[in-house]
Amino acid sequence: MHARRQIAVYTGLIEKLQVTDDELAAVLGHEIAHALREHARERMSRQVGVGAGTAVIEILTGVQLGDVGNLLTQSMFVLPNSRENEQEADRIGVELAARAGYDPRAAVGLWRKMAASGGAQPAQWLSTHPSHESRIRDLDDYSQRVAPLYERTKATPAG
C-alpha cells in the first residue's frame, strides 16, 4: 500500500498576499520539490545523527553540552542543510512551474510580497530558511534560466 502524499496551502497565504496563478504555481512547485527530494526524511536523519554525535561527545568528554552545544551543532550541521534544501526546492519548484506553463519569474514577486508582509527574520545562520534577500536574488537568477522552458510551453499549441 502506498502512502498518500498531500500538499496543503493555507488560504491565508492566497488571500493575504493576493497571489496570482503563477505565484501559486511557484509555491506548489516548491512543496512538490520537497516531496520529490524527500527533504523531510533527510532532515529527520540528520537530526538523529547530530543528536547521536552530541551524545557521544558528552559521554567521551564527560561535559554536558546543553543548550549551547545544541545551538552550535544545529547551526553547524542542521540549519545550513535546511537552507540548501529550501534553495533546491525553490529552484526545482520554478522549473516545475515553468514546465507546466506558469511564469517562473513570478516566484520573485511572490517573495517580494512575503518580505513586505512579514516581520523581522532571525539571522540567516540561525534559520532553516534563506533570508528573503538571498532567496529573491537566487530566484531572480534561476527563474531567468528556466524562463525559456516557460516560453516554449506558451509557444506550443495544446493538444
N, CA, C and O atoms as a GROMACS GRO file, in nm:
protein
  636
    1MET      N    1   0.083  -0.117   0.000
    1MET     CA    2   0.000   0.000   0.000
    1MET      C    3   0.088   0.124   0.000
    1MET      O    4   0.183   0.134   0.078
    2HIS      N    5   0.058   0.217  -0.085
    2HIS     CA    6   0.135   0.340  -0.095
    2HIS      C    7   0.079   0.446   0.000
    2HIS      O    8  -0.043   0.458   0.018
    3ALA      N    9   0.168   0.520   0.059
    3ALA     CA   10   0.125   0.630   0.146
    3ALA      C   11   0.070   0.743   0.058
    3ALA      O   12   0.123   0.773  -0.048
    4ARG      N   13  -0.037   0.802   0.106
    4ARG     CA   14  -0.092   0.919   0.035
    4ARG      C   15  -0.010   1.040   0.071
    4ARG      O   16   0.018   1.066   0.188
    5ARG      N   17   0.028   1.112  -0.028
    5ARG     CA   18   0.104   1.234  -0.006
    5ARG      C   19   0.015   1.351  -0.040
    5ARG      O   20  -0.048   1.355  -0.146
    6GLN      N   21   0.011   1.446   0.048
    6GLN     CA   22  -0.073   1.562   0.026
    6GLN      C   23   0.008   1.689   0.047
    6GLN      O   24   0.102   1.693   0.126
    7ILE      N   25  -0.030   1.789  -0.024
    7ILE     CA   26   0.029   1.921  -0.008
    7ILE      C   27  -0.085   2.016   0.025
    7ILE      O   28  -0.187   2.019  -0.044
    8ALA      N   29  -0.066   2.091   0.130
    8ALA     CA   30  -0.169   2.187   0.170
    8ALA      C   31  -0.113   2.328   0.154
    8ALA      O   32   0.004   2.355   0.183
    9VAL      N   33  -0.197   2.416   0.110
    9VAL     CA   34  -0.163   2.558   0.101
    9VAL      C   35  -0.267   2.632   0.182
    9VAL      O   36  -0.387   2.620   0.158
   10TYR      N   37  -0.221   2.708   0.279
   10TYR     CA   38  -0.314   2.784   0.362
   10TYR      C   39  -0.380   2.894   0.280
   10TYR      O   40  -0.315   2.965   0.204
   11THR      N   41  -0.510   2.905   0.298
   11THR     CA   42  -0.583   3.009   0.225
   11THR      C   43  -0.535   3.147   0.267
   11THR      O   44  -0.547   3.243   0.190
   12GLY      N   45  -0.482   3.159   0.388
   12GLY     CA   46  -0.428   3.288   0.434
   12GLY      C   47  -0.318   3.339   0.344
   12GLY      O   48  -0.309   3.459   0.318
   13LEU      N   49  -0.235   3.248   0.295
   13LEU     CA   50  -0.128   3.287   0.202
   13LEU      C   51  -0.189   3.344   0.075
   13LEU      O   52  -0.146   3.449   0.026
   14ILE      N   53  -0.287   3.275   0.023
   14ILE     CA   54  -0.350   3.317  -0.102
   14ILE      C   55  -0.423   3.451  -0.084
   14ILE      O   56  -0.411   3.542  -0.166
   15GLU      N   57  -0.498   3.460   0.025
   15GLU     CA   58  -0.578   3.580   0.047
   15GLU      C   59  -0.494   3.701   0.090
   15GLU      O   60  -0.511   3.811   0.037
   16LYS      N   61  -0.404   3.680   0.185
   16LYS     CA   62  -0.325   3.792   0.237
   16LYS      C   63  -0.234   3.851   0.130
   16LYS      O   64  -0.221   3.973   0.118
   17LEU      N   65  -0.171   3.765   0.054
   17LEU     CA   66  -0.076   3.812  -0.047
   17LEU      C   67  -0.141   3.833  -0.184
   17LEU      O   68  -0.077   3.885  -0.275
   18GLN      N   69  -0.267   3.792  -0.197
   18GLN     CA   70  -0.337   3.802  -0.325
   18GLN      C   71  -0.250   3.744  -0.437
   18GLN      O   72  -0.219   3.811  -0.536
   19VAL      N   73  -0.213   3.617  -0.419
   19VAL     CA   74  -0.123   3.553  -0.514
   19VAL      C   75  -0.190   3.530  -0.649
   19VAL      O   76  -0.311   3.505  -0.657
   20THR      N   77  -0.110   3.539  -0.752
   20THR     CA   78  -0.155   3.508  -0.888
   20THR      C   79  -0.143   3.358  -0.909
   20THR      O   80  -0.084   3.287  -0.827
   21ASP      N   81  -0.198   3.309  -1.018
   21ASP     CA   82  -0.184   3.167  -1.052
   21ASP      C   83  -0.036   3.130  -1.068
   21ASP      O   84   0.007   3.023  -1.024
   22ASP      N   85   0.041   3.218  -1.131
   22ASP     CA   86   0.184   3.191  -1.150
   22ASP      C   87   0.257   3.184  -1.016
   22ASP      O   88   0.345   3.100  -0.999
   23GLU      N   89   0.221   3.272  -0.922
   23GLU     CA   90   0.284   3.269  -0.790
   23GLU      C   91   0.243   3.144  -0.713
   23GLU      O   92   0.326   3.084  -0.645
   24LEU      N   93   0.117   3.105  -0.723
   24LEU     CA   94   0.072   2.983  -0.658
   24LEU      C   95   0.142   2.861  -0.716
   24LEU      O   96   0.173   2.766  -0.643
   25ALA      N   97   0.167   2.862  -0.845
   25ALA     CA   98   0.241   2.752  -0.909
   25ALA      C   99   0.382   2.742  -0.851
   25ALA      O  100   0.435   2.632  -0.836
   26ALA      N  101   0.444   2.856  -0.819
   26ALA     CA  102   0.577   2.855  -0.758
   26ALA      C  103   0.572   2.792  -0.619
   26ALA      O  104   0.660   2.714  -0.582
   27VAL      N  105   0.467   2.824  -0.542
   27VAL     CA  106   0.450   2.766  -0.408
   27VAL      C  107   0.430   2.615  -0.418
   27VAL      O  108   0.496   2.538  -0.349
   28LEU      N  109   0.339   2.574  -0.505
   28LEU     CA  110   0.312   2.430  -0.520
   28LEU      C  111   0.434   2.356  -0.575
   28LEU      O  112   0.465   2.246  -0.531
   29GLY      N  113   0.503   2.417  -0.671
   29GLY     CA  114   0.625   2.356  -0.724
   29GLY      C  115   0.730   2.338  -0.615
   29GLY      O  116   0.797   2.235  -0.610
   30HIS      N  117   0.743   2.438  -0.529
   30HIS     CA  118   0.837   2.432  -0.417
   30HIS      C  119   0.803   2.315  -0.324
   30HIS      O  120   0.891   2.239  -0.285
   31GLU      N  121   0.677   2.302  -0.289
   31GLU     CA  122   0.635   2.194  -0.199
   31GLU      C  123   0.647   2.057  -0.266
   31GLU      O  124   0.685   1.960  -0.201
   32ILE      N  125   0.615   2.049  -0.393
   32ILE     CA  126   0.633   1.923  -0.467
   32ILE      C  127   0.781   1.885  -0.470
   32ILE      O  128   0.815   1.768  -0.455
   33ALA      N  129   0.867   1.983  -0.488
   33ALA     CA  130   1.012   1.957  -0.491
   33ALA      C  131   1.059   1.900  -0.357
   33ALA      O  132   1.140   1.808  -0.354
   34HIS      N  133   1.008   1.953  -0.245
   34HIS     CA  134   1.044   1.897  -0.114
   34HIS      C  135   1.006   1.749  -0.109
   34HIS      O  136   1.083   1.666  -0.061
   35ALA      N  137   0.886   1.717  -0.158
   35ALA     CA  138   0.841   1.577  -0.156
   35ALA      C  139   0.926   1.490  -0.249
   35ALA      O  140   0.966   1.380  -0.211
   36LEU      N  141   0.954   1.539  -0.369
   36LEU     CA  142   1.033   1.460  -0.464
   36LEU      C  143   1.174   1.432  -0.412
   36LEU      O  144   1.227   1.322  -0.431
   37ARG      N  145   1.232   1.530  -0.347
   37ARG     CA  146   1.369   1.515  -0.296
   37ARG      C  147   1.375   1.456  -0.155
   37ARG      O  148   1.483   1.437  -0.100
   38GLU      N  149   1.257   1.427  -0.096
   38GLU     CA  150   1.246   1.367   0.037
   38GLU      C  151   1.323   1.445   0.143
   38GLU      O  152   1.395   1.388   0.224
   39HIS      N  153   1.306   1.575   0.140
   39HIS     CA  154   1.377   1.662   0.234
   39HIS      C  155   1.338   1.636   0.379
   39HIS      O  156   1.423   1.645   0.468
   40ALA      N  157   1.212   1.604   0.406
   40ALA     CA  158   1.169   1.580   0.544
   40ALA      C  159   1.240   1.457   0.601
   40ALA      O  160   1.286   1.458   0.716
   41ARG      N  161   1.250   1.353   0.523
   41ARG     CA  162   1.319   1.231   0.568
   41ARG      C  163   1.468   1.260   0.590
   41ARG      O  164   1.526   1.215   0.688
   42GLU      N  165   1.527   1.335   0.500
   42GLU     CA  166   1.668   1.372   0.512
   42GLU      C  167   1.691   1.454   0.639
   42GLU      O  168   1.790   1.432   0.710
   43ARG      N  169   1.601   1.548   0.667
   43ARG     CA  170   1.615   1.633   0.786
   43ARG      C  171   1.606   1.550   0.914
   43ARG      O  172   1.682   1.571   1.008
   44MET      N  173   1.512   1.454   0.916
   44MET     CA  174   1.499   1.370   1.036
   44MET      C  175   1.625   1.285   1.057
   44MET      O  176   1.671   1.270   1.170
   45SER      N  177   1.679   1.230   0.950
   45SER     CA  178   1.801   1.150   0.960
   45SER      C  179   1.916   1.235   1.012
   45SER      O  180   1.995   1.190   1.095
   46ARG      N  181   1.927   1.356   0.963
   46ARG     CA  182   2.034   1.446   1.005
   46ARG      C  183   2.020   1.481   1.153
   46ARG      O  184   2.120   1.484   1.226
   47GLN      N  185   1.896   1.506   1.198
   47GLN     CA  186   1.872   1.539   1.339
   47GLN      C  187   1.914   1.422   1.429
   47GLN      O  188   1.977   1.443   1.533
   48VAL      N  189   1.880   1.300   1.388
   48VAL     CA  190   1.916   1.183   1.467
   48VAL      C  191   2.068   1.169   1.472
   48VAL      O  192   2.124   1.142   1.578
   49GLY      N  193   2.133   1.188   1.360
   49GLY     CA  194   2.279   1.178   1.355
   49GLY      C  195   2.348   1.282   1.442
   49GLY      O  196   2.444   1.251   1.512
   50VAL      N  197   2.300   1.404   1.436
   50VAL     CA  198   2.358   1.511   1.518
   50VAL      C  199   2.335   1.483   1.666
   50VAL      O  200   2.424   1.502   1.748
   51GLY      N  201   2.214   1.438   1.699
   51GLY     CA  202   2.185   1.405   1.839
   51GLY      C  203   2.275   1.294   1.891
   51GLY      O  204   2.325   1.301   2.003
   52ALA      N  205   2.295   1.191   1.810
   52ALA     CA  206   2.382   1.079   1.850
   52ALA      C  207   2.526   1.127   1.864
   52ALA      O  208   2.596   1.089   1.959
   53GLY      N  209   2.571   1.209   1.770
   53GLY     CA  210   2.708   1.262   1.777
   53GLY      C  211   2.730   1.346   1.902
   53GLY      O  212   2.834   1.336   1.966
   54THR      N  213   2.631   1.428   1.936
   54THR     CA  214   2.640   1.511   2.056
   54THR      C  215   2.646   1.423   2.180
   54THR      O  216   2.725   1.450   2.271
   55ALA      N  217   2.564   1.319   2.184
   55ALA     CA  218   2.564   1.228   2.299
   55ALA      C  219   2.699   1.159   2.315
   55ALA      O  220   2.748   1.144   2.427
   56VAL      N  221   2.760   1.118   2.204
   56VAL     CA  222   2.891   1.052   2.209
   56VAL      C  223   2.996   1.148   2.264
   56VAL      O  224   3.078   1.110   2.347
   57ILE      N  225   2.993   1.272   2.217
   57ILE     CA  226   3.089   1.372   2.266
   57ILE      C  227   3.072   1.393   2.416
   57ILE      O  228   3.169   1.401   2.490
   58GLU      N  229   2.947   1.402   2.460
   58GLU     CA  230   2.921   1.422   2.602
   58GLU      C  231   2.971   1.304   2.685
   58GLU      O  232   3.027   1.322   2.793
   59ILE      N  233   2.952   1.182   2.634
   59ILE     CA  234   2.997   1.062   2.705
   59ILE      C  235   3.149   1.058   2.710
   59ILE      O  236   3.207   1.032   2.816
   60LEU      N  237   3.214   1.084   2.596
   60LEU     CA  238   3.360   1.076   2.590
   60LEU      C  239   3.429   1.185   2.671
   60LEU      O  240   3.535   1.163   2.730
   61THR      N  241   3.370   1.303   2.673
   61THR     CA  242   3.435   1.415   2.743
   61THR      C  243   3.384   1.434   2.885
   61THR      O  244   3.450   1.498   2.967
   62GLY      N  245   3.267   1.377   2.915
   62GLY     CA  246   3.208   1.399   3.046
   62GLY      C  247   3.151   1.539   3.062
   62GLY      O  248   3.114   1.579   3.172
   63VAL      N  249   3.144   1.613   2.954
   63VAL     CA  250   3.094   1.751   2.956
   63VAL      C  251   2.953   1.753   2.897
   63VAL      O  252   2.931   1.704   2.786
   64GLN      N  253   2.860   1.810   2.971
   64GLN     CA  254   2.724   1.826   2.920
   64GLN      C  255   2.721   1.951   2.832
   64GLN      O  256   2.746   2.062   2.879
   65LEU      N  257   2.691   1.933   2.705
   65LEU     CA  258   2.692   2.046   2.612
   65LEU      C  259   2.570   2.135   2.627
   65LEU      O  260   2.578   2.255   2.601
   66GLY      N  261   2.458   2.080   2.669
   66GLY     CA  262   2.338   2.158   2.696
   66GLY      C  263   2.291   2.242   2.579
   66GLY      O  264   2.312   2.207   2.463
   67ASP      N  265   2.229   2.354   2.610
   67ASP     CA  266   2.170   2.441   2.509
   67ASP      C  267   2.274   2.501   2.416
   67ASP      O  268   2.250   2.515   2.296
   68VAL      N  269   2.390   2.537   2.471
   68VAL     CA  270   2.496   2.596   2.387
   68VAL      C  271   2.545   2.493   2.286
   68VAL      O  272   2.564   2.525   2.168
   69GLY      N  273   2.566   2.372   2.331
   69GLY     CA  274   2.610   2.266   2.240
   69GLY      C  275   2.506   2.236   2.134
   69GLY      O  276   2.538   2.213   2.018
   70ASN      N  277   2.379   2.235   2.176
   70ASN     CA  278   2.270   2.212   2.081
   70ASN      C  279   2.266   2.323   1.976
   70ASN      O  280   2.254   2.295   1.857
   71LEU      N  281   2.275   2.448   2.020
   71LEU     CA  282   2.276   2.560   1.926
   71LEU      C  283   2.393   2.551   1.830
   71LEU      O  284   2.378   2.575   1.711
   72LEU      N  285   2.510   2.516   1.883
   72LEU     CA  286   2.629   2.504   1.800
   72LEU      C  287   2.614   2.394   1.695
   72LEU      O  288   2.641   2.416   1.577
   73THR      N  289   2.570   2.275   1.739
   73THR     CA  290   2.556   2.166   1.642
   73THR      C  291   2.446   2.195   1.540
   73THR      O  292   2.460   2.161   1.423
   74GLN      N  293   2.336   2.257   1.586
   74GLN     CA  294   2.228   2.293   1.492
   74GLN      C  295   2.280   2.392   1.388
   74GLN      O  296   2.256   2.375   1.268
   75SER      N  297   2.350   2.495   1.433
   75SER     CA  298   2.395   2.599   1.339
   75SER      C  299   2.505   2.550   1.248
   75SER      O  300   2.524   2.604   1.139
   76MET      N  301   2.580   2.447   1.290
   76MET     CA  302   2.689   2.396   1.206
   76MET      C  303   2.644   2.284   1.112
   76MET      O  304   2.693   2.276   0.999
   77PHE      N  305   2.552   2.199   1.156
   77PHE     CA  306   2.523   2.079   1.079
   77PHE      C  307   2.381   2.070   1.024
   77PHE      O  308   2.360   2.013   0.917
   78VAL      N  309   2.284   2.124   1.095
   78VAL     CA  310   2.145   2.107   1.054
   78VAL      C  311   2.095   2.224   0.971
   78VAL      O  312   2.045   2.206   0.860
   79LEU      N  313   2.108   2.345   1.024
   79LEU     CA  314   2.050   2.461   0.958
   79LEU      C  315   2.107   2.489   0.819
   79LEU      O  316   2.031   2.520   0.728
   80PRO      N  317   2.240   2.479   0.798
   80PRO     CA  318   2.289   2.503   0.661
   80PRO      C  319   2.229   2.407   0.560
   80PRO      O  320   2.200   2.447   0.447
   81ASN      N  321   2.210   2.280   0.599
   81ASN     CA  322   2.150   2.184   0.507
   81ASN      C  323   2.003   2.215   0.484
   81ASN      O  324   1.953   2.194   0.373
   82SER      N  325   1.934   2.264   0.585
   82SER     CA  326   1.795   2.303   0.567
   82SER      C  327   1.784   2.418   0.467
   82SER      O  328   1.696   2.418   0.381
   83ARG      N  329   1.875   2.515   0.478
   83ARG     CA  330   1.874   2.627   0.383
   83ARG      C  331   1.905   2.578   0.241
   83ARG      O  332   1.847   2.626   0.144
   84GLU      N  333   1.997   2.482   0.230
   84GLU     CA  334   2.026   2.424   0.098
   84GLU      C  335   1.904   2.352   0.042
   84GLU      O  336   1.877   2.361  -0.077
   85ASN      N  337   1.831   2.282   0.128
   85ASN     CA  338   1.709   2.214   0.083
   85ASN      C  339   1.606   2.315   0.036
   85ASN      O  340   1.537   2.292  -0.063
   86GLU      N  341   1.594   2.427   0.106
   86GLU     CA  342   1.500   2.531   0.065
   86GLU      C  343   1.539   2.588  -0.070
   86GLU      O  344   1.453   2.609  -0.156
   87GLN      N  345   1.667   2.614  -0.089
   87GLN     CA  346   1.712   2.667  -0.218
   87GLN      C  347   1.688   2.565  -0.330
   87GLN      O  348   1.645   2.601  -0.439
   88GLU      N  349   1.716   2.439  -0.301
   88GLU     CA  350   1.691   2.334  -0.401
   88GLU      C  351   1.543   2.327  -0.435
   88GLU      O  352   1.506   2.316  -0.552
   89ALA      N  353   1.457   2.334  -0.334
   89ALA     CA  354   1.312   2.330  -0.358
   89ALA      C  355   1.266   2.452  -0.436
   89ALA      O  356   1.179   2.441  -0.523
   90ASP      N  357   1.323   2.568  -0.407
   90ASP     CA  358   1.290   2.688  -0.484
   90ASP      C  359   1.324   2.668  -0.631
   90ASP      O  360   1.243   2.695  -0.720
   91ARG      N  361   1.445   2.620  -0.656
   91ARG     CA  362   1.491   2.604  -0.795
   91ARG      C  363   1.411   2.498  -0.870
   91ARG      O  364   1.368   2.521  -0.983
   92ILE      N  365   1.391   2.383  -0.808
   92ILE     CA  366   1.312   2.278  -0.873
   92ILE      C  367   1.169   2.327  -0.891
   92ILE      O  368   1.106   2.301  -0.994
   93GLY      N  369   1.117   2.397  -0.791
   93GLY     CA  370   0.980   2.448  -0.797
   93GLY      C  371   0.955   2.541  -0.913
   93GLY      O  372   0.853   2.530  -0.981
   94VAL      N  373   1.047   2.635  -0.938
   94VAL     CA  374   1.026   2.726  -1.051
   94VAL      C  375   1.043   2.653  -1.183
   94VAL      O  376   0.980   2.689  -1.283
   95GLU      N  377   1.127   2.551  -1.185
   95GLU     CA  378   1.140   2.473  -1.309
   95GLU      C  379   1.012   2.393  -1.335
   95GLU      O  380   0.964   2.387  -1.448
   96LEU      N  381   0.957   2.332  -1.230
   96LEU     CA  382   0.831   2.259  -1.247
   96LEU      C  383   0.720   2.352  -1.294
   96LEU      O  384   0.642   2.318  -1.382
   97ALA      N  385   0.714   2.470  -1.234
   97ALA     CA  386   0.613   2.568  -1.273
   97ALA      C  387   0.630   2.606  -1.420
   97ALA      O  388   0.532   2.612  -1.494
   98ALA      N  389   0.754   2.632  -1.461
   98ALA     CA  390   0.782   2.671  -1.600
   98ALA      C  391   0.739   2.560  -1.697
   98ALA      O  392   0.678   2.587  -1.800
   99ARG      N  393   0.773   2.437  -1.662
   99ARG     CA  394   0.737   2.323  -1.749
   99ARG      C  395   0.586   2.304  -1.758
   99ARG      O  396   0.535   2.251  -1.857
  100ALA      N  397   0.515   2.346  -1.652
  100ALA     CA  398   0.370   2.334  -1.651
  100ALA      C  399   0.300   2.454  -1.715
  100ALA      O  400   0.177   2.459  -1.720
  101GLY      N  401   0.378   2.550  -1.764
  101GLY     CA  402   0.319   2.664  -1.834
  101GLY      C  403   0.294   2.786  -1.747
  101GLY      O  404   0.215   2.874  -1.783
  102TYR      N  405   0.360   2.793  -1.631
  102TYR     CA  406   0.347   2.910  -1.543
  102TYR      C  407   0.478   2.987  -1.544
  102TYR      O  408   0.586   2.928  -1.549
  103ASP      N  409   0.467   3.118  -1.539
  103ASP     CA  410   0.585   3.203  -1.547
  103ASP      C  411   0.670   3.187  -1.422
  103ASP      O  412   0.626   3.223  -1.312
  104PRO      N  413   0.792   3.133  -1.435
  104PRO     CA  414   0.876   3.109  -1.318
  104PRO      C  415   0.922   3.239  -1.251
  104PRO      O  416   0.956   3.239  -1.132
  105ARG      N  417   0.923   3.348  -1.326
  105ARG     CA  418   0.967   3.477  -1.270
  105ARG      C  419   0.870   3.530  -1.166
  105ARG      O  420   0.903   3.621  -1.090
  106ALA      N  421   0.749   3.473  -1.162
  106ALA     CA  422   0.650   3.514  -1.062
  106ALA      C  423   0.696   3.480  -0.920
  106ALA      O  424   0.651   3.543  -0.824
  107ALA      N  425   0.786   3.382  -0.907
  107ALA     CA  426   0.837   3.347  -0.774
  107ALA      C  427   0.908   3.465  -0.709
  107ALA      O  428   0.903   3.481  -0.587
  108VAL      N  429   0.973   3.547  -0.790
  108VAL     CA  430   1.043   3.664  -0.736
  108VAL      C  431   0.941   3.762  -0.678
  108VAL      O  432   0.961   3.813  -0.568
  109GLY      N  433   0.834   3.787  -0.750
  109GLY     CA  434   0.729   3.875  -0.700
  109GLY      C  435   0.665   3.821  -0.573
  109GLY      O  436   0.634   3.896  -0.481
  110LEU      N  437   0.645   3.690  -0.569
  110LEU     CA  438   0.588   3.627  -0.450
  110LEU      C  439   0.676   3.652  -0.329
  110LEU      O  440   0.626   3.688  -0.223
  111TRP      N  441   0.808   3.632  -0.344
  111TRP     CA  442   0.897   3.650  -0.229
  111TRP      C  443   0.912   3.797  -0.192
  111TRP      O  444   0.938   3.829  -0.076
  112ARG      N  445   0.896   3.884  -0.287
  112ARG     CA  446   0.894   4.027  -0.250
  112ARG      C  447   0.771   4.058  -0.166
  112ARG      O  448   0.779   4.133  -0.069
  113LYS      N  449   0.657   3.999  -0.203
  113LYS     CA  450   0.535   4.016  -0.123
  113LYS      C  451   0.554   3.956   0.017
  113LYS      O  452   0.514   4.016   0.117
  114MET      N  453   0.615   3.839   0.022
  114MET     CA  454   0.640   3.773   0.151
  114MET      C  455   0.728   3.861   0.239
  114MET      O  456   0.701   3.879   0.358
  115ALA      N  457   0.833   3.915   0.181
  115ALA     CA  458   0.926   4.000   0.257
  115ALA      C  459   0.854   4.125   0.308
  115ALA      O  460   0.876   4.167   0.422
  116ALA      N  461   0.770   4.182   0.224
  116ALA     CA  462   0.700   4.305   0.262
  116ALA      C  463   0.594   4.279   0.371
  116ALA      O  464   0.567   4.367   0.453
  117SER      N  465   0.534   4.161   0.372
  117SER     CA  466   0.426   4.133   0.466
  117SER      C  467   0.475   4.074   0.597
  117SER      O  468   0.404   4.078   0.698
  118GLY      N  469   0.596   4.019   0.596
  118GLY     CA  470   0.645   3.951   0.716
  118GLY      C  471   0.712   4.044   0.813
  118GLY      O  472   0.743   4.159   0.782
  119GLY      N  473   0.733   3.992   0.933
  119GLY     CA  474   0.804   4.068   1.035
  119GLY      C  475   0.954   4.047   1.020
  119GLY      O  476   1.002   4.006   0.915
  120ALA      N  477   1.024   4.075   1.126
  120ALA     CA  478   1.169   4.060   1.126
  120ALA      C  479   1.205   3.911   1.117
  120ALA      O  480   1.136   3.826   1.172
  121GLN      N  481   1.314   3.883   1.047
  121GLN     CA  482   1.363   3.747   1.034
  121GLN      C  483   1.482   3.728   1.127
  121GLN      O  484   1.554   3.824   1.156
  122PRO      N  485   1.504   3.604   1.174
  122PRO     CA  486   1.626   3.580   1.252
  122PRO      C  487   1.746   3.588   1.157
  122PRO      O  488   1.731   3.583   1.035
  123ALA      N  489   1.865   3.600   1.214
  123ALA     CA  490   1.986   3.596   1.132
  123ALA      C  491   1.984   3.467   1.050
  123ALA      O  492   1.943   3.363   1.100
  124GLN      N  493   2.028   3.473   0.925
  124GLN     CA  494   2.019   3.358   0.836
  124GLN      C  495   2.087   3.235   0.897
  124GLN      O  496   2.037   3.124   0.883
  125TRP      N  497   2.200   3.252   0.965
  125TRP     CA  498   2.272   3.137   1.019
  125TRP      C  499   2.196   3.067   1.131
  125TRP      O  500   2.231   2.956   1.170
  126LEU      N  501   2.091   3.133   1.185
  126LEU     CA  502   2.007   3.072   1.288
  126LEU      C  503   1.873   3.024   1.233
  126LEU      O  504   1.785   2.984   1.309
  127SER      N  505   1.857   3.029   1.101
  127SER     CA  506   1.729   2.998   1.041
  127SER      C  507   1.736   2.874   0.952
  127SER      O  508   1.842   2.841   0.898
  128THR      N  509   1.622   2.807   0.938
  128THR     CA  510   1.611   2.693   0.847
  128THR      C  511   1.592   2.740   0.703
  128THR      O  512   1.602   2.660   0.610
  129HIS      N  513   1.563   2.868   0.685
  129HIS     CA  514   1.536   2.922   0.552
  129HIS      C  515   1.636   3.032   0.517
  129HIS      O  516   1.688   3.100   0.605
  130PRO      N  517   1.662   3.047   0.388
  130PRO     CA  518   1.748   3.160   0.347
  130PRO      C  519   1.678   3.292   0.380
  130PRO      O  520   1.556   3.297   0.395
  131SER      N  521   1.756   3.397   0.391
  131SER     CA  522   1.695   3.529   0.412
  131SER      C  523   1.612   3.565   0.289
  131SER      O  524   1.635   3.512   0.180
  132HIS      N  525   1.517   3.655   0.308
  132HIS     CA  526   1.436   3.698   0.193
  132HIS      C  527   1.526   3.752   0.082
  132HIS      O  528   1.504   3.722  -0.035
  133GLU      N  529   1.626   3.831   0.119
  133GLU     CA  530   1.714   3.891   0.018
  133GLU      C  531   1.789   3.785  -0.061
  133GLU      O  532   1.796   3.792  -0.184
  134SER      N  533   1.844   3.686   0.009
  134SER     CA  534   1.917   3.577  -0.059
  134SER      C  535   1.824   3.499  -0.150
  134SER      O  536   1.859   3.465  -0.263
  135ARG      N  537   1.708   3.471  -0.099
  135ARG     CA  538   1.611   3.392  -0.174
  135ARG      C  539   1.566   3.466  -0.300
  135ARG      O  540   1.559   3.407  -0.407
  136ILE      N  541   1.537   3.594  -0.288
  136ILE     CA  542   1.494   3.674  -0.403
  136ILE      C  543   1.605   3.680  -0.507
  136ILE      O  544   1.579   3.665  -0.626
  137ARG      N  545   1.727   3.702  -0.462
  137ARG     CA  546   1.841   3.708  -0.555
  137ARG      C  547   1.856   3.577  -0.631
  137ARG      O  548   1.871   3.576  -0.753
  138ASP      N  549   1.852   3.464  -0.557
  138ASP     CA  550   1.869   3.334  -0.621
  138ASP      C  551   1.753   3.303  -0.714
  138ASP      O  552   1.774   3.254  -0.825
  139LEU      N  553   1.630   3.331  -0.671
  139LEU     CA  554   1.514   3.306  -0.756
  139LEU      C  555   1.514   3.393  -0.880
  139LEU      O  556   1.474   3.349  -0.988
  140ASP      N  557   1.560   3.516  -0.867
  140ASP     CA  558   1.568   3.605  -0.983
  140ASP      C  559   1.662   3.544  -1.087
  140ASP      O  560   1.630   3.540  -1.206
  141ASP      N  561   1.778   3.499  -1.041
  141ASP     CA  562   1.875   3.437  -1.131
  141ASP      C  563   1.820   3.307  -1.190
  141ASP      O  564   1.823   3.288  -1.312
  142TYR      N  565   1.772   3.218  -1.104
  142TYR     CA  566   1.731   3.086  -1.152
  142TYR      C  567   1.605   3.090  -1.237
  142TYR      O  568   1.593   3.013  -1.333
  143SER      N  569   1.512   3.178  -1.203
  143SER     CA  570   1.389   3.185  -1.283
  143SER      C  571   1.420   3.236  -1.424
  143SER      O  572   1.352   3.198  -1.519
  144GLN      N  573   1.521   3.321  -1.438
  144GLN     CA  574   1.562   3.366  -1.572
  144GLN      C  575   1.620   3.248  -1.652
  144GLN      O  576   1.601   3.239  -1.774
  145ARG      N  577   1.690   3.159  -1.583
  145ARG     CA  578   1.749   3.043  -1.651
  145ARG      C  579   1.643   2.948  -1.706
  145ARG      O  580   1.660   2.891  -1.814
  146VAL      N  581   1.533   2.930  -1.630
  146VAL     CA  582   1.430   2.836  -1.675
  146VAL      C  583   1.317   2.903  -1.752
  146VAL      O  584   1.225   2.836  -1.798
  147ALA      N  585   1.324   3.035  -1.768
  147ALA     CA  586   1.221   3.106  -1.843
  147ALA      C  587   1.203   3.052  -1.986
  147ALA      O  588   1.090   3.048  -2.034
  148PRO      N  589   1.311   3.008  -2.054
  148PRO     CA  590   1.289   2.951  -2.188
  148PRO      C  591   1.196   2.828  -2.188
  148PRO      O  592   1.126   2.805  -2.286
  149LEU      N  593   1.195   2.751  -2.080
  149LEU     CA  594   1.103   2.638  -2.071
  149LEU      C  595   0.959   2.688  -2.073
  149LEU      O  596   0.874   2.631  -2.141
  150TYR      N  597   0.935   2.793  -2.000
  150TYR     CA  598   0.802   2.855  -1.996
  150TYR      C  599   0.766   2.912  -2.132
  150TYR      O  600   0.654   2.893  -2.179
  151GLU      N  601   0.859   2.980  -2.195
  151GLU     CA  602   0.834   3.038  -2.327
  151GLU      C  603   0.798   2.930  -2.428
  151GLU      O  604   0.711   2.951  -2.513
  152ARG      N  605   0.865   2.815  -2.419
  152ARG     CA  606   0.834   2.704  -2.511
  152ARG      C  607   0.694   2.650  -2.487
  152ARG      O  608   0.624   2.614  -2.581
  153THR      N  609   0.652   2.644  -2.359
  153THR     CA  610   0.517   2.592  -2.333
  153THR      C  611   0.412   2.688  -2.387
  153THR      O  612   0.305   2.645  -2.432
  154LYS      N  613   0.441   2.817  -2.383
  154LYS     CA  614   0.346   2.914  -2.439
  154LYS      C  615   0.340   2.906  -2.591
  154LYS      O  616   0.235   2.931  -2.652
  155ALA      N  617   0.452   2.872  -2.652
  155ALA     CA  618   0.459   2.868  -2.798
  155ALA      C  619   0.403   2.738  -2.856
  155ALA      O  620   0.369   2.731  -2.973
  156THR      N  621   0.394   2.633  -2.772
  156THR     CA  622   0.345   2.504  -2.818
  156THR      C  623   0.194   2.496  -2.804
  156THR      O  624   0.141   2.514  -2.694
  157PRO      N  625   0.124   2.470  -2.914
  157PRO     CA  626  -0.022   2.459  -2.904
  157PRO      C  627  -0.062   2.339  -2.819
  157PRO      O  628   0.000   2.233  -2.826
  158ALA      N  629  -0.165   2.357  -2.738
  158ALA     CA  630  -0.215   2.246  -2.656
  158ALA      C  631  -0.280   2.142  -2.746
  158ALA      O  632  -0.341   2.175  -2.847
  159GLY      N  633  -0.267   2.017  -2.707
  159GLY     CA  634  -0.332   1.920  -2.792
  159GLY      C  635  -0.309   1.785  -2.757
  159GLY      O  636  -0.359   1.694  -2.823
   0.00000   0.00000   0.00000
